Amino acid sequence: MAISEKPTFAQDHGSNGSRSVHPAMRLLEPFERERAIDLTVFMGQWPTRLQIRASTEDLTSMADRFGISVMCVSHIASIFGFDTRSGNEELFREAASDERLWPFAILNPAEPGWELELDWAVREGARGIRLVPGYHGYALTSPQAAELADRVARHKLPLHICVRLEDDRLVHPRFPVKPVSFHELAELLRLTGDTPVVLSGLRAHEWNSVSEHLNAGHNTDRILLDLWFTNGPIGAVASLGRGSLGNRLGYGSCAPIQVPEATVLQLAAADIGADKRAALCRGNAASLLGID
């Protein structure tokens, strides 16, 4: 489902003429107060579903609606295009209109000339580099992926790896996606060192499978998981927030591919206390990305 316009309601007016807020909208207020950082956002058109699309205006409206202070955004055209450049060029053009839009350029290490594309993206002002190995069809254990991770580290940029972008059951049969194996993900994480890394589209128990492949004592303090695919049923965020994963989670909507309200409501309604909600909505991501 695509990002929708802000819901409109028949508003009641008090005796002083002020407009009241619909009770349904008050449910989200605990989230809106946190000035959240959205780790995973996209602009453009998803090729298999007409309603999955987002313009810059849509993203700006979403940031206004939910009080989001930073959105780490990439262009869908860099996933499905013949190359990554066209989508990234549009990304940089559009992101310039709103300082809350942080451009995360998508690169493909299996594509000839990716080194030049990385240098170009850095010059254009990329705030991070995003990989979609399942859609671009390469292994994270390839020499090119390892070299890309090393170069991203030298540029002191965060590396964002999308394990999946939608539920596996919804993948269109004409757009097959190569599953990202846990051991390949762990192999790349061994090489990232102090590089900030965001993993998107992992279930909570899948992180356990990834970490089992890491060496004993491997430092994972610089790794965050976004919440759009981790949150699960009502109450899951509260359970995760109180567990060992609590300091390894950050808000990520995966909008417009996913409906952002689902995870916003989870965080707003979770019985986790103000400090933990602040950490999940903003604090953990701010620490990883170096945001005050």
Secondary structure, 3 states (H helix, E strand, C coil): CCCCCCCCCCCCECCCCCECCCHHHHCCHHHHCCCCEEEEEEEEECCCCCCCEECHHHHHHHHHHHCCCEEEEEECHHHHCCCCHHHHHHHHHHHCCCCCEEEEEECCCCCCCHHHHHHHHHHHCCCEEEECHHHHCCCCCCHHHHHHHHHHHHCCCCEEEECCCCCHHHCCCCCCCCCCCHHHHHHHHHHHCCCCEEEECCCHHHHHHHHHCCCCCCCCCCEEEECCCCCCCCCHHHHHHHCCCHHHEECCCCECCCCHHHHHHHHHHCCCHHHHHHHHHHHHHHHHHCCC
